[in-house]
Amino acid sequence: LAPRYDAKKEVTLQGTVQSIVNKPTPGMMLGGHLMVSTTTGTVDAHVGSFVLSGPHATSFTAGQPVKLVGVMTTNNGKKVFLTRQIQTGNRTVTVRSERGFLVVPGWKGNAHVFSGFTGGAR
């Protein structure tokens, strides 16, 4: 089963992008990931497929400072951070709705919510 997004457990993490994963390895959640170095270690931040690719993709670089809002959970026995928002510089990127569903940035001028993808509340 896909991990659930429990908004009551939402936290904010700050760190630096270590690497960008466009093609997850077996056992990882499908979609893009930012590997982020924090003061407590490296966090696997799931950002879904729409943030890193497509017509409204956002680019990230290694060494870039970021602030992530989301929920830490477990998928296939590994910790993964279900990212809802990414803040960097003066830019905020919405990855998930407040209920945890992945969104498509720029869909007809607004973010379009996809309920059929992993990471959303049920």
WOKABEL-V360743 format. One record per residue. PSI is psi as a letter, one per 40 degrees, with the letter a starting at -180 (* if undefined). Layout:
psi
PSI
PSI
This chain:
psi
i
i
i
i
h
g
d
e
e
h
i
h
i
i
a
h
h
d
i
h
h
d
g
i
i
h
d
i
i
i
i
i
i
h
h
h
h
i
e
e
a
h
h
h
h
h
e
a
d
d
d
e
i
a
d
f
i
h
i
i
i
h
e
h
h
i
h
h
h
a
h
h
a
h
h
f
e
i
h
h
h
g
h
d
i
h
h
h
b
e
h
h
h
h
d
i
i
e
e
e
h
i
i
h
i
e
h
f
e
i
h
h
h
h
e
e
i
i
e
i
i
*
